[in-house]
């Protein structure tokens, strides 16, 4: 069990990018991977739980290898190889946009005594935003490193960040600001 009150959430990074604007999102996702990996290292050093929450791609089994296999293609292979969960990480599947909707996430966070989430992943304007909204309604403190989320377009990403900051009172920061803080 974690000794920290903070958890790192990684949303939908195992992805096939097989949709309108998927190529654009894949390119933007490649740019955020190093920042998320740096946060993972920081989380591990600070005993934060690392929780992946991912679409199930019709498999309905929380089997990361099957989901990775289902998602792997020319656009996604390099991303999946770099960002995949490690054995010590938690892995949950989700049926819809929010990582909280119809998942065990809230129960897991409660069990781990988490009060603050650092939210990363894709797409910033859909699944990350909806997850932030549900985290806010459950009274979690929310931190969003803006260099750790990506959306199909920069305009949509900026809008999501603005909403999360102004409506959900999320702290908008960067990976470097988080990893340089003493915890």
C-alpha positions, 0 to 999 in steps of 0.5 A: 500500500502506498504511503503517499496521498498522491497518485499518478493517473495515466489515461488511454496511452495504450491506443490504436489511433485508428480514428479521425485525426488519429495521426495528429493525436499520435504525433502529439502523443509521442511528444508527451511520452518522455514527460510522462515517463519522467513523472513515472520515475518521480512517482516511483521514487516518492511511493505514489501509486501509478494507475493506468486507466485505458479503453478496453477496445471491445476485449472487456478483460483487464489484460494489458497484453491483449489490449496492447496487441489489439492496439499495436500498429504502425502509428502506435507501436513505438508509443506502446513500447515506451509507455506500457505499464510495468508490473508494479503499476495498476491497470484498469479498463474503462467503458467510456470517457471518464476513468471513474465511470463504471470502474474501480478507480474511486475504490482503489484511490480510497483504499490507497488513501489518495487525496491528490491526483496527477492526471496525464494522458489522451485525449486532453479534451475528452477522456482527461477532461471528463476524468478531471470533472469526475475527480473534482466531483469526488473532491480530489485535488487535481494537478494537470501537467500541461506537457503530459496531456495531448488532444487532436488539436492544440486549440482543443487542448488549450480549451480543456486546460482552461476548463480544468483550471477555471471550472475544476480548480485544477493546478495547471503545471508542467512535469518539470515543476512537479519533478523538481518539487521536494516531496 
